[in-house]
């Protein structure tokens, strides 16, 4: 998955949540609709295009950014509308915290409930690697046409594994041992004469 797909999913979610703010005009039903249900739908639709390993980034950046930005925007509008009469006490802080928690939480639940199109956690970039290997193989085949004949995987394995008889291996071990111990060859060839 690339960053371009993430940006596309992010923009889609932000558009959905921005359009969902229109429902704030209808006060009794608009508040839960635009602050809980619309972020859930936006998170679910955006996360369908992402892999599982991008979901946490998506929740933190888009969901968190949206909920915090929404609270800051509400505070800015209230300060513009009320001016010096605006006093933020304990109740307003609790309301803003609940707004952050419900918006971010519904976005998170929407992302976690989505079914991503690709769930290959063991090898996430396997498709890209296979495409790249095919392109490299075609490039090499164009440069060296004799490689087309030697494509077999079994032939490569045969070339990589050398078949040596067991006698040769034991002889090599004996030779290594003889070379390791100095003077062993000399002792075998000549004997000391005792007087």
Backbone bond lengths (Angstrom), bond angles and torsions (degrees), N, CA, C in turn:
res aa  C-N    CA-C-N  psi(-1)  N-CA   C-N-CA  omega(-1)  CA-C   N-CA-C  phi
1 X - - - 1.432 - - 1.514 108.82 -
2 X 1.312 116.48 145.13 1.449 119.62 -177.25 1.522 110.78 -111.20
3 X 1.318 114.62 171.15 1.462 120.94 179.59 1.529 109.97 -68.05
4 X 1.332 116.68 -27.98 1.464 119.42 -179.93 1.525 111.54 -63.99
5 X 1.325 116.87 -37.60 1.466 119.64 177.52 1.525 110.74 -68.45
6 X 1.329 116.79 -34.93 1.465 120.42 176.70 1.525 110.41 -65.18
7 X 1.318 116.57 -44.15 1.465 120.61 -179.92 1.524 110.57 -63.83
8 X 1.313 116.65 -38.93 1.466 120.55 177.25 1.528 111.03 -62.63
9 X 1.343 117.59 -44.48 1.466 121.32 178.52 1.525 110.80 -65.85
10 X 1.315 117.27 -39.23 1.468 121.22 178.11 1.518 111.46 -62.03
11 X 1.326 116.48 -47.67 1.467 120.04 -179.40 1.526 111.38 -63.07
12 X 1.315 116.52 -38.75 1.465 120.56 178.54 1.530 110.68 -62.98
13 X 1.329 117.18 -43.22 1.466 120.81 -179.88 1.523 111.33 -66.87
14 X 1.319 116.58 -42.03 1.460 119.23 -179.90 1.527 111.78 -65.82
15 X 1.336 117.59 -37.69 1.465 120.09 176.09 1.528 111.00 -63.30
16 X 1.316 115.94 -43.64 1.465 119.96 -179.46 1.521 110.87 -62.51
17 X 1.316 117.98 -44.69 1.463 120.29 -178.18 1.531 111.57 -71.66
18 X 1.324 117.27 -32.68 1.460 119.57 176.93 1.520 110.35 -67.34
19 X 1.317 117.10 -43.20 1.463 119.71 177.29 1.527 111.32 -67.16
20 X 1.315 116.75 -26.79 1.461 120.78 177.88 1.511 113.04 -68.67
21 X 1.339 117.59 -20.78 1.465 120.14 178.30 1.525 112.30 -68.58
22 X 1.315 117.37 -16.07 1.471 120.83 177.15 1.523 110.05 -60.96
23 X 1.335 116.25 -31.08 1.460 120.12 -178.36 1.526 112.80 -70.32
24 X 1.335 118.51 -10.33 1.463 120.08 176.80 1.530 111.60 -65.82
25 X 1.312 117.62 -18.56 1.465 121.31 177.67 1.529 109.89 -64.96
26 X 1.306 116.95 -36.85 1.462 121.41 178.73 1.535 107.46 -87.82
27 X 1.323 115.99 87.14 1.463 121.90 -166.63 1.526 116.47 -55.53
28 X 1.293 122.90 -51.34 1.460 116.12 -173.11 1.525 113.02 -65.06
29 X 1.319 118.20 -44.81 1.466 120.77 -178.91 1.525 112.64 -93.99
30 X 1.305 117.47 -19.80 1.462 120.74 -174.09 1.504 114.35 -69.86
31 X 1.326 117.17 -33.13 1.470 119.47 -176.78 1.533 111.48 -65.60
32 X 1.353 119.38 -54.60 1.469 116.31 178.43 1.525 112.61 -67.46
33 X 1.325 117.07 -30.36 1.461 120.13 -179.43 1.525 110.78 -66.53
34 X 1.328 117.08 -48.92 1.466 119.52 -174.99 1.519 113.28 -82.70
35 X 1.326 118.56 -21.10 1.460 119.87 -176.81 1.518 113.82 -104.46
36 X 1.341 118.49 -13.05 1.463 120.62 -179.72 1.523 111.64 -124.14
37 X 1.310 117.63 -51.34 1.464 120.87 -173.23 1.532 111.52 -75.71
38 X 1.319 117.26 -44.84 1.474 120.08 -178.82 1.532 111.58 -64.25
39 X 1.349 121.34 -44.09 1.481 118.57 174.99 1.535 113.17 -61.15
40 X 1.341 116.80 -34.91 1.465 119.62 176.41 1.529 110.33 -60.90
41 X 1.335 116.13 -47.79 1.473 120.34 -179.63 1.526 110.77 -64.82
42 X 1.329 117.19 -40.88 1.467 120.61 -179.63 1.528 110.89 -64.88
43 X 1.333 116.96 -42.43 1.463 119.84 178.67 1.513 112.15 -65.27
44 X 1.325 116.40 -39.76 1.464 120.42 -178.86 1.525 111.28 -68.04
45 X 1.337 117.10 -45.12 1.470 119.94 -178.74 1.522 111.98 -68.65
46 X 1.321 117.22 -38.55 1.465 119.86 179.98 1.521 112.64 -70.34
47 X 1.325 116.57 -35.65 1.467 120.03 -176.43 1.521 112.49 -76.13
48 X 1.315 118.55 -15.12 1.470 120.13 178.04 1.521 111.27 -64.42
49 X 1.319 116.90 -29.56 1.459 120.92 -178.49 1.523 113.23 -87.11
50 X 1.337 117.47 -3.95 1.463 120.97 -175.39 1.521 111.30 -108.02
51 X 1.331 115.96 154.60 1.456 121.56 171.86 1.521 109.42 -74.82
52 X 1.322 116.25 165.60 1.471 120.64 179.40 1.519 112.45 -62.36
53 X 1.315 117.59 -33.90 1.458 119.45 -176.65 1.532 113.18 -74.88
54 X 1.329 118.09 -6.72 1.459 121.85 175.84 1.522 111.83 -98.92
55 X 1.323 118.88 -6.14 1.463 120.73 -173.10 1.527 112.60 -65.92
56 X 1.318 118.38 -41.19 1.461 120.00 -179.21 1.527 111.10 -64.82
57 X 1.317 116.81 -42.23 1.460 120.45 176.83 1.519 110.53 -61.57
58 X 1.318 115.71 -41.37 1.461 121.55 179.67 1.525 110.90 -63.51
59 X 1.328 117.47 -42.40 1.467 121.37 179.82 1.519 110.57 -65.92
60 X 1.334 116.60 -45.13 1.465 119.86 -176.78 1.520 112.80 -69.02
61 X 1.316 117.03 -42.78 1.465 119.01 -174.83 1.523 112.03 -81.55
62 X 1.315 116.86 -54.36 1.468 119.50 -174.30 1.526 111.08 -77.41
63 X 1.340 117.01 -52.00 1.462 119.69 -178.57 1.514 112.65 -65.25
64 X 1.334 115.87 -47.28 1.456 119.77 179.38 1.514 112.55 -67.20
65 X 1.309 116.15 -42.39 1.462 119.53 178.54 1.513 112.35 -62.78
66 X 1.326 115.40 -39.77 1.469 119.18 179.53 1.523 111.17 -66.61
67 X 1.330 117.62 -47.04 1.471 119.44 -176.23 1.528 111.27 -67.75
68 X 1.314 118.08 -42.82 1.464 120.40 177.89 1.523 111.54 -67.74
69 X 1.324 116.62 -40.56 1.460 120.22 177.46 1.516 112.31 -64.49
70 X 1.328 116.48 -35.27 1.457 120.66 178.49 1.527 110.83 -65.34
71 X 1.322 117.49 -42.49 1.468 121.23 178.87 1.523 110.77 -66.47
72 X 1.330 117.21 -43.48 1.468 120.38 178.69 1.526 110.03 -62.91
73 X 1.327 117.55 -38.62 1.462 121.23 178.21 1.527 110.87 -65.43
74 X 1.330 117.34 -42.71 1.472 120.16 177.63 1.527 111.05 -61.69
75 X 1.335 116.75 -42.24 1.468 120.00 178.31 1.520 110.40 -63.79
76 X 1.338 117.05 -41.05 1.468 120.20 179.00 1.525 110.92 -64.29
77 X 1.339 118.16 -43.65 1.475 120.67 178.53 1.521 110.92 -64.36
78 X 1.317 116.96 -40.59 1.466 119.58 178.43 1.527 111.22 -65.53
79 X 1.313 117.58 -39.74 1.463 119.56 179.89 1.519 111.50 -68.74
80 X 1.332 116.82 -32.96 1.466 119.90 176.80 1.529 109.73 -71.36
81 X 1.324 116.49 -43.48 1.472 120.45 -176.66 1.523 112.19 -71.14
82 X 1.320 117.05 -41.73 1.462 119.79 -174.65 1.519 113.77 -96.68
83 X 1.298 116.69 -22.55 1.457 120.61 178.61 1.512 112.26 64.52
84 X 1.329 116.62 -132.90 1.471 119.08 -177.24 1.532 113.38 -71.27
85 X 1.309 117.58 -11.11 1.465 119.65 179.64 1.532 112.03 -78.55
86 X 1.320 117.72 -9.09 1.467 121.23 -178.81 1.520 110.06 -72.90
87 X 1.312 115.22 122.45 1.452 121.12 175.18 1.525 107.10 -128.34
88 X 1.309 115.13 121.72 1.456 119.45 179.74 1.526 107.06 -99.22
89 X 1.309 114.97 109.65 1.459 121.81 179.97 1.523 109.24 -105.08
90 X 1.309 116.42 -163.60 1.455 122.18 -176.88 1.523 112.27 -64.79
91 X 1.317 117.93 -38.37 1.471 121.33 -177.81 1.531 110.69 -65.66
92 X 1.320 116.75 -42.82 1.465 119.65 179.60 1.524 111.04 -65.32
93 X 1.317 116.53 -38.50 1.470 119.74 178.22 1.525 110.36 -63.49
94 X 1.331 117.10 -42.45 1.465 120.67 178.17 1.525 110.44 -63.24
95 X 1.329 117.39 -41.19 1.471 120.71 178.84 1.524 110.50 -62.81
96 X 1.322 117.18 -44.05 1.468 119.68 179.78 1.533 111.68 -66.53
97 X 1.328 117.72 -38.19 1.467 120.53 177.39 1.526 110.35 -65.13
98 X 1.329 116.92 -42.07 1.471 119.81 176.97 1.525 111.52 -63.68
99 X 1.319 116.40 -36.74 1.467 120.68 176.81 1.526 110.66 -62.19
100 X 1.332 116.62 -43.96 1.464 120.84 178.38 1.532 110.37 -64.24
101 X 1.327 116.14 -46.80 1.464 120.18 -176.21 1.526 111.28 -64.21
102 X 1.331 117.92 -45.83 1.461 119.99 -177.85 1.530 112.27 -68.95
103 X 1.319 117.49 -40.61 1.467 120.01 -179.56 1.529 110.54 -67.87
104 X 1.319 116.49 -50.31 1.467 121.16 -178.94 1.520 110.60 -66.17
105 X 1.319 116.79 -39.94 1.465 120.36 179.53 1.513 112.92 -65.48
106 X 1.340 117.29 -42.20 1.469 118.83 178.67 1.524 111.16 -67.67
107 X 1.336 117.07 -35.35 1.461 120.19 175.73 1.529 110.02 -63.89
108 X 1.338 116.90 -42.92 1.465 121.76 179.63 1.519 111.42 -63.51
109 X 1.324 117.05 -43.94 1.465 120.68 178.60 1.528 110.35 -63.16
110 X 1.335 116.74 -38.80 1.460 119.96 177.24 1.519 112.59 -63.50
111 X 1.331 116.75 -41.06 1.470 120.34 179.05 1.523 110.63 -67.17
112 X 1.324 116.57 -44.10 1.464 119.78 -178.00 1.531 112.48 -69.44
113 X 1.320 118.06 -24.74 1.465 119.87 -179.35 1.522 112.93 -88.15
114 X 1.326 117.16 -4.66 1.467 119.13 179.96 1.514 110.55 -78.72
115 X 1.306 115.86 154.58 1.462 122.35 177.46 1.526 107.02 -105.46
116 X 1.351 117.25 107.43 1.460 119.18 -179.68 1.524 110.61 -68.81
117 X 1.307 115.47 152.50 1.464 120.05 -177.73 1.512 112.39 -74.40
118 X 1.324 118.68 -21.54 1.460 121.40 -178.48 1.518 108.59 -132.24
119 X 1.313 117.19 122.84 1.464 120.29 -178.57 1.522 111.03 -124.86
120 X 1.288 118.46 42.77 1.459 122.86 179.82 1.532 108.12 -90.59
121 X 1.339 116.78 89.41 1.455 120.62 -177.31 1.522 112.40 -81.91
122 X 1.319 117.75 -26.85 1.455 120.09 -177.48 1.524 111.38 -68.52
123 X 1.304 115.28 -46.32 1.461 120.24 -178.08 1.528 108.22 -135.12
124 X 1.334 118.21 83.77 1.456 120.04 -171.83 1.528 114.43 -69.01
125 X 1.323 118.51 -24.75 1.457 120.21 -175.95 1.528 111.90 -109.06
126 X 1.322 116.51 24.42 1.457 120.68 -175.27 1.531 111.50 -63.88
127 X 1.329 117.04 -40.86 1.462 119.80 -179.60 1.529 111.09 -62.90
128 X 1.340 116.56 -43.63 1.455 119.93 -179.84 1.524 110.98 -65.26
129 X 1.341 115.64 -38.47 1.469 119.26 179.19 1.521 111.13 -65.43
130 X 1.333 116.91 -41.88 1.464 119.68 179.14 1.522 111.03 -63.09
131 X 1.327 117.50 -42.27 1.464 120.24 177.34 1.523 110.89 -61.44
132 X 1.333 115.94 -43.29 1.459 120.09 -179.38 1.531 111.17 -65.43
133 X 1.336 116.84 -41.22 1.461 119.97 178.56 1.527 111.34 -64.34
134 X 1.336 117.30 -39.97 1.465 120.23 177.61 1.522 110.76 -62.72
135 X 1.340 115.98 -42.40 1.461 118.99 179.58 1.525 111.09 -64.36
136 X 1.339 116.96 -42.09 1.462 119.88 178.32 1.527 111.35 -65.28
137 X 1.344 116.67 -40.11 1.465 120.71 179.21 1.523 110.44 -63.09
138 X 1.347 116.95 -43.43 1.462 119.99 178.80 1.523 110.74 -63.94
139 X 1.319 116.39 -38.25 1.463 120.68 179.38 1.530 110.49 -64.05
140 X 1.332 116.31 -43.82 1.464 120.46 179.74 1.529 110.12 -67.41
141 X 1.331 117.47 -38.65 1.466 120.52 179.41 1.526 111.53 -64.87
142 X 1.318 116.93 -34.72 1.462 119.52 177.48 1.520 110.92 -68.03
143 X 1.351 115.68 -37.46 1.457 119.24 -179.29 1.526 111.93 -75.17
144 X 1.347 116.94 -39.23 1.453 121.28 -177.70 1.525 109.03 -128.24
145 X 1.319 117.55 97.11 1.462 119.80 -175.47 1.532 114.28 -68.38
146 X 1.343 119.72 -18.34 1.461 119.61 -178.18 1.532 111.86 -73.23
147 X 1.297 118.44 -12.04 1.467 121.46 178.80 1.521 110.72 -72.57
148 X 1.326 117.92 -24.32 1.462 120.91 -179.66 1.537 111.34 -58.80
149 X 1.330 115.70 -33.24 1.464 118.58 -178.47 1.526 112.12 -72.67
150 X 1.315 118.01 -28.46 1.467 121.84 -175.15 1.525 111.69 -103.35
151 X 1.306 117.70 49.22 1.459 120.70 -177.72 1.512 113.44 -82.70
152 X 1.310 118.64 -21.25 1.461 121.24 -169.66 1.520 113.04 -61.15
153 X 1.311 115.37 134.48 1.455 121.15 178.61 1.521 110.58 -68.66
154 X 1.321 115.61 -34.37 1.465 118.80 -179.61 1.524 110.47 -66.95
155 X 1.317 117.69 -34.98 1.462 119.87 178.62 1.523 110.49 -65.84
156 X 1.315 116.50 -37.68 1.458 119.17 178.61 1.522 110.63 -65.40
157 X 1.315 116.33 -38.38 1.459 119.22 178.68 1.516 110.38 -66.58
158 X 1.333 116.96 -39.50 1.457 119.99 179.48 1.525 110.65 -64.23
159 X 1.323 115.42 -36.96 1.454 118.86 -179.95 1.531 110.72 -70.37
160 X 1.318 117.44 -34.00 1.456 120.64 -176.60 1.521 112.23 -76.56
161 X 1.315 117.66 -33.01 1.466 121.32 -177.37 1.524 108.17 -98.82
162 X 1.308 115.67 118.43 1.462 118.90 178.29 1.517 108.43 -93.57
163 X 1.280 115.48 134.89 1.465 120.07 -179.64 1.519 107.99 -94.59
164 X 1.325 116.19 111.47 1.457 121.10 177.87 1.524 107.68 -116.96
165 X 1.303 116.70 140.63 1.468 117.96 176.03 1.525 110.22 -67.81
166 X 1.330 115.45 156.62 1.462 120.90 -178.40 1.526 111.77 -65.62
167 X 1.324 117.20 -28.85 1.460 119.64 -179.41 1.520 110.57 -63.92
168 X 1.272 116.25 -39.20 1.452 119.38 -178.43 1.522 110.24 -65.35
169 X 1.298 116.47 -38.71 1.464 119.44 -179.76 1.523 110.67 -66.56
170 X 1.334 116.89 -41.27 1.470 118.54 179.16 1.521 110.63 -68.33
171 X 1.312 116.30 -37.35 1.457 118.90 177.11 1.519 110.97 -62.64
172 X 1.337 115.48 -38.74 1.466 119.25 178.96 1.521 110.57 -65.16
173 X 1.333 116.22 -39.51 1.460 119.51 178.92 1.517 110.73 -64.04
174 X 1.345 116.19 -41.89 1.460 119.63 179.23 1.522 110.61 -64.89
175 X 1.305 116.13 -40.34 1.457 120.18 179.32 1.519 110.36 -64.01
176 X 1.327 116.70 -41.51 1.463 119.94 178.07 1.522 110.64 -63.35
177 X 1.327 116.38 -43.38 1.471 119.63 178.47 1.517 111.11 -62.81
178 X 1.324 116.46 -41.73 1.466 120.30 -179.88 1.521 110.81 -65.81
179 X 1.319 116.29 -38.12 1.459 119.56 179.52 1.520 111.62 -72.67
180 X 1.327 116.87 -27.96 1.459 121.03 -178.10 1.528 111.26 -72.41
181 X 1.331 115.64 -40.44 1.461 119.77 -178.71 1.519 107.48 -89.77
182 X 1.313 117.30 113.58 1.466 119.05 -176.86 1.537 111.17 -74.49
183 X 1.265 114.25 142.57 1.449 120.08 176.28 1.507 114.09 84.43
184 X 1.289 119.62 -2.89 1.456 120.63 -178.43 1.524 110.36 -67.74
185 X 1.310 117.06 -38.41 1.455 120.11 179.22 1.536 110.07 -66.98
186 X 1.301 115.66 -38.67 1.455 119.17 -178.81 1.523 110.57 -66.44
187 X 1.321 115.92 -40.55 1.454 119.13 179.91 1.524 111.45 -65.19
188 X 1.310 116.37 -34.01 1.454 118.74 -179.98 1.512 112.07 -70.60
189 X 1.314 118.23 -30.39 1.452 121.15 -175.23 1.527 111.33 -87.39
190 X 1.285 117.33 -39.45 1.464 119.63 -176.75 1.512 109.60 -118.47
191 X 1.328 114.24 146.03 1.464 119.90 176.56 1.515 108.56 -112.30
192 X 1.278 112.10 150.17 1.469 116.86 175.26 1.527 108.99 -79.74
193 X 1.244 114.67 135.66 1.456 119.40 178.35 1.520 107.86 -91.06
194 X 1.265 113.38 128.05 1.470 119.20 178.16 1.523 108.81 -90.95
195 X 1.259 118.70 136.64 1.470 122.13 178.27 1.459 111.24 -96.89
